[in-house]
Amino acid sequence: MKVPMRKTFIGTEFWCTEEKKTLFLPAGMKAPFEVTTEPKSMIMGVDIGTDEDITVIDGEPMASTMGISIAGEIVDLSNMTIKKLREYAALKEIEIPAEIKKQKEIAQYLYINWIPDTE
């Protein structure tokens, strides 16, 4: 499959998926090969751009980047209530500044200041 990559005034560059290299076709020349103009994917038929990005921590997918390890268990701070976040802060003796009041800000502060358990 030959897929157009870049078109300039001097010609067009194609990516050849079989040979794994670029091909150049000067402007004004007709391609001596079949050109694929709308490839679904260039990676073995996998559409890599439709799902939401995920973060994997210790081999477990997380919905966000705010995952911490508590007693060997991965916990997502972004899904916790303010009350629960403050309980976890007290558990690790992390003092949350008075100006930080929103759930998202508290979760970020805990994530940044969390001291991992040593086993």
Backbone bond lengths (Angstrom), bond angles and torsions (degrees), N, CA, C in turn:
res aa  C-N    CA-C-N  psi(-1)  N-CA   C-N-CA  omega(-1)  CA-C   N-CA-C  phi
1 M - - - 1.446 - - 1.530 107.66 -
2 K 1.303 116.74 132.21 1.464 123.92 178.61 1.529 107.72 -111.42
3 V 1.310 116.15 119.40 1.464 121.85 -175.98 1.520 109.57 -116.22
4 P 1.345 118.40 127.83 1.472 119.25 177.88 1.528 110.45 -66.52
5 M 1.335 115.48 131.82 1.463 120.93 -179.84 1.528 112.02 -105.27
6 R 1.342 115.54 -47.16 1.463 119.80 -175.03 1.514 109.34 -147.65
7 K 1.324 114.64 136.43 1.460 120.27 179.42 1.528 107.96 -119.32
8 T 1.341 116.37 127.98 1.465 121.81 177.33 1.522 108.36 -128.73
9 F 1.318 116.81 179.55 1.463 120.18 -179.41 1.527 112.27 -69.94
10 I 1.342 118.22 -19.60 1.464 119.50 179.76 1.529 112.98 -93.54
11 G 1.342 117.69 -13.62 1.453 119.56 179.36 1.516 112.61 160.81
12 T 1.329 115.30 -169.67 1.463 122.18 -177.34 1.520 109.65 -125.69
13 E 1.333 115.57 138.16 1.455 121.11 174.69 1.522 108.12 -99.89
14 F 1.317 116.22 138.00 1.455 123.14 178.07 1.516 109.12 -121.18
15 W 1.326 116.83 150.46 1.458 121.96 172.10 1.521 107.37 -103.43
16 C 1.319 116.12 125.39 1.458 122.03 178.05 1.527 107.83 -97.77
17 T 1.327 116.12 114.05 1.467 119.95 -176.32 1.524 112.47 -73.57
18 E 1.333 117.98 -24.61 1.463 120.15 179.43 1.533 111.18 -76.26
19 E 1.331 115.93 -45.68 1.465 120.78 -176.78 1.525 112.59 -90.19
20 K 1.318 116.61 -9.94 1.473 122.62 -179.77 1.529 111.93 55.42
21 K 1.332 115.51 49.41 1.461 120.39 177.08 1.522 109.48 -152.96
22 T 1.335 114.94 166.30 1.462 119.60 179.19 1.523 109.65 -90.07
23 L 1.325 114.05 149.34 1.463 121.15 176.20 1.519 107.48 -123.54
24 F 1.338 116.99 142.44 1.463 120.99 179.39 1.522 109.21 -113.07
25 L 1.326 115.29 132.95 1.458 121.61 177.82 1.532 107.26 -122.27
26 P 1.348 118.24 114.02 1.467 120.89 -179.32 1.533 111.91 -59.32
27 A 1.317 116.24 150.03 1.471 122.06 179.88 1.529 109.83 -58.95
28 G 1.323 116.55 140.99 1.450 122.27 178.21 1.517 114.38 90.49
29 M 1.336 117.80 -13.16 1.474 120.34 179.53 1.522 109.69 -93.54
30 K 1.321 115.51 146.22 1.465 121.13 176.47 1.532 108.15 -86.84
31 A 1.322 115.54 137.12 1.466 120.52 -178.46 1.523 110.99 -64.84
32 P 1.346 117.81 127.71 1.468 121.10 178.44 1.531 111.85 -82.21
33 F 1.323 116.69 15.42 1.457 121.58 -179.32 1.525 109.10 -141.03
34 E 1.328 116.36 166.31 1.466 121.28 178.84 1.530 109.24 -78.33
35 V 1.328 115.98 130.81 1.458 121.95 -178.12 1.527 109.33 -103.87
36 T 1.336 115.83 129.96 1.468 121.82 175.97 1.521 106.74 -95.37
37 T 1.333 116.31 114.47 1.463 119.40 -174.83 1.524 113.60 -92.26
38 E 1.314 119.36 -28.71 1.461 122.04 -178.45 1.529 110.32 -128.15
39 P 1.336 118.75 71.51 1.466 118.86 179.89 1.524 110.28 -70.69
40 K 1.346 116.49 137.79 1.469 119.23 177.43 1.511 109.17 -67.76
41 S 1.304 116.66 -40.85 1.456 121.67 176.46 1.513 108.07 -163.35
42 M 1.292 116.45 150.19 1.451 120.22 176.97 1.524 109.96 -100.05
43 I 1.342 117.44 3.61 1.456 120.69 -179.53 1.526 109.08 -115.71
44 M 1.299 117.62 84.24 1.461 124.44 172.93 1.527 113.83 47.47
45 G 1.320 119.16 36.58 1.453 121.62 175.17 1.512 114.84 77.41
46 V 1.322 118.86 13.94 1.455 121.92 -179.00 1.512 108.96 -97.92
47 D 1.315 116.76 129.18 1.460 121.01 176.31 1.520 107.43 -90.20
48 I 1.328 116.85 104.79 1.454 120.42 -172.99 1.520 113.76 -90.14
49 G 1.321 118.45 -0.87 1.450 119.29 -174.23 1.508 116.30 -110.07
50 T 1.335 120.01 11.50 1.456 118.90 -174.36 1.522 113.70 -102.41
51 D 1.326 118.87 -28.52 1.458 120.51 -177.42 1.523 111.62 -87.36
52 E 1.329 115.08 159.39 1.453 121.56 177.91 1.532 109.16 -70.16
53 D 1.325 117.39 143.25 1.456 120.90 177.21 1.520 109.27 -66.28
54 I 1.331 116.53 144.41 1.459 120.54 177.80 1.513 109.14 -128.86
55 T 1.319 115.41 158.65 1.448 122.47 175.88 1.511 107.66 -112.10
56 V 1.324 117.41 136.93 1.449 121.80 178.96 1.519 108.23 -111.18
57 I 1.333 116.16 125.54 1.465 122.00 178.93 1.516 107.36 -122.47
58 D 1.325 117.10 124.85 1.462 123.01 -177.65 1.522 111.73 51.45
59 G 1.332 117.04 39.58 1.448 121.64 177.49 1.520 115.02 79.38
60 E 1.332 117.74 -0.65 1.459 122.04 -179.39 1.528 109.55 -109.16
61 P 1.343 117.97 127.23 1.466 118.99 178.13 1.526 111.53 -68.71
62 M 1.324 115.53 137.57 1.463 121.62 178.18 1.524 108.33 -115.90
63 A 1.325 117.14 149.57 1.457 121.27 179.85 1.519 111.01 -75.38
64 S 1.324 117.72 -19.90 1.458 121.34 -179.61 1.517 109.18 -145.34
65 T 1.323 115.77 -179.60 1.458 119.90 179.44 1.515 111.73 -91.18
66 M 1.323 118.77 10.91 1.458 121.54 -176.58 1.520 111.49 -99.93
67 G 1.320 118.00 41.26 1.457 121.10 179.63 1.515 110.74 -92.51
68 I 1.334 116.08 134.02 1.460 121.53 176.70 1.517 108.57 -129.47
69 S 1.306 116.97 161.46 1.452 121.61 178.95 1.522 108.86 -101.53
70 I 1.336 115.30 121.45 1.460 121.09 177.34 1.519 107.04 -122.04
71 A 1.321 117.17 114.60 1.464 123.55 -178.97 1.530 110.71 52.76
72 G 1.331 116.55 42.86 1.452 121.60 177.74 1.516 114.64 80.08
73 E 1.321 118.22 -0.61 1.466 122.21 -179.49 1.520 109.21 -110.37
74 I 1.358 116.98 135.02 1.455 121.68 179.22 1.525 108.66 -80.42
75 V 1.334 116.44 127.23 1.457 122.41 -178.14 1.529 108.42 -122.67
76 D 1.324 116.62 134.26 1.459 122.15 179.06 1.527 108.73 -93.55
77 L 1.322 116.55 108.84 1.468 121.59 -177.40 1.522 113.11 -65.22
78 S 1.324 117.76 -29.37 1.462 120.14 -174.63 1.529 112.80 -68.43
79 N 1.337 117.83 -15.11 1.462 121.04 179.02 1.521 113.40 -98.27
80 M 1.331 118.20 1.29 1.463 121.86 -176.36 1.522 111.99 -90.98
81 T 1.323 114.96 155.18 1.461 120.84 175.43 1.526 108.86 -78.12
82 I 1.326 116.27 165.23 1.466 121.03 178.33 1.522 110.35 -60.48
83 K 1.346 116.70 -41.15 1.463 121.31 -179.45 1.534 110.55 -60.54
84 K 1.330 116.88 -46.24 1.468 121.11 -179.33 1.530 110.81 -66.18
85 L 1.334 117.10 -38.94 1.466 120.63 177.40 1.525 110.97 -61.81
86 R 1.322 116.39 -41.64 1.476 119.87 178.87 1.526 110.80 -66.47
87 E 1.336 117.83 -34.75 1.469 120.94 176.84 1.527 110.43 -63.44
88 Y 1.339 116.69 -44.34 1.461 120.19 178.43 1.528 111.03 -65.78
89 A 1.325 117.23 -35.60 1.470 120.39 177.05 1.524 110.01 -63.12
90 A 1.340 116.58 -43.25 1.464 120.45 178.65 1.530 110.65 -64.61
91 L 1.325 117.21 -37.46 1.462 122.41 178.74 1.528 111.35 -57.74
92 K 1.325 116.72 -40.27 1.461 122.14 -179.52 1.530 112.97 -97.80
93 E 1.324 115.93 7.45 1.468 121.89 179.78 1.521 111.83 56.15
94 I 1.320 115.38 43.34 1.459 121.90 175.91 1.522 106.99 -102.05
95 E 1.320 116.53 119.71 1.458 120.71 -179.86 1.527 109.34 -87.78
96 I 1.326 115.23 121.53 1.463 120.98 179.25 1.531 107.98 -87.29
97 P 1.334 117.89 123.66 1.468 120.21 179.96 1.533 111.60 -58.76
98 A 1.327 115.95 147.37 1.468 121.95 -176.49 1.525 112.37 -61.34
99 E 1.325 118.41 -30.62 1.472 120.22 -178.36 1.528 113.31 -74.05
100 I 1.324 118.03 -12.29 1.468 121.22 177.30 1.522 107.74 -91.97
101 K 1.346 116.42 109.98 1.462 120.86 -174.20 1.531 113.77 -121.56
102 K 1.327 118.22 -28.11 1.463 120.75 -176.24 1.533 110.73 -79.15
103 Q 1.338 114.95 150.13 1.468 121.54 -177.75 1.524 111.34 -58.13
104 K 1.331 116.82 -46.09 1.467 120.55 -177.80 1.533 111.06 -63.67
105 E 1.325 116.77 -40.32 1.472 120.84 179.90 1.531 110.96 -67.65
106 I 1.329 117.23 -39.99 1.470 121.03 178.50 1.524 109.46 -64.92
107 A 1.340 116.83 -43.44 1.467 121.01 179.07 1.530 110.61 -60.67
108 Q 1.335 117.09 -43.83 1.470 120.51 178.75 1.527 110.75 -63.65
109 Y 1.326 116.95 -42.53 1.462 121.19 -179.32 1.529 110.31 -62.46
110 L 1.339 116.69 -43.93 1.466 120.01 178.41 1.522 111.24 -64.61
111 Y 1.320 116.54 -42.83 1.462 120.97 -179.12 1.531 110.65 -59.73
112 I 1.313 116.28 -42.64 1.470 121.01 -178.20 1.529 110.97 -70.98
113 N 1.351 117.98 -37.04 1.458 121.87 -173.80 1.524 114.73 -99.32
114 W 1.335 116.79 4.63 1.476 120.35 -176.73 1.519 110.58 -68.42
115 I 1.328 115.85 135.02 1.467 121.74 175.74 1.530 106.44 -103.41
116 P 1.319 118.46 116.59 1.464 120.70 -176.13 1.524 112.17 -63.19
117 D 1.350 115.36 150.03 1.449 120.69 175.55 1.532 109.14 -67.29
118 T 1.319 116.45 140.37 1.468 119.88 174.56 1.515 107.38 -105.13
119 E 1.322 114.53 126.83 1.466 119.08 -176.59 1.494 110.88 -111.72
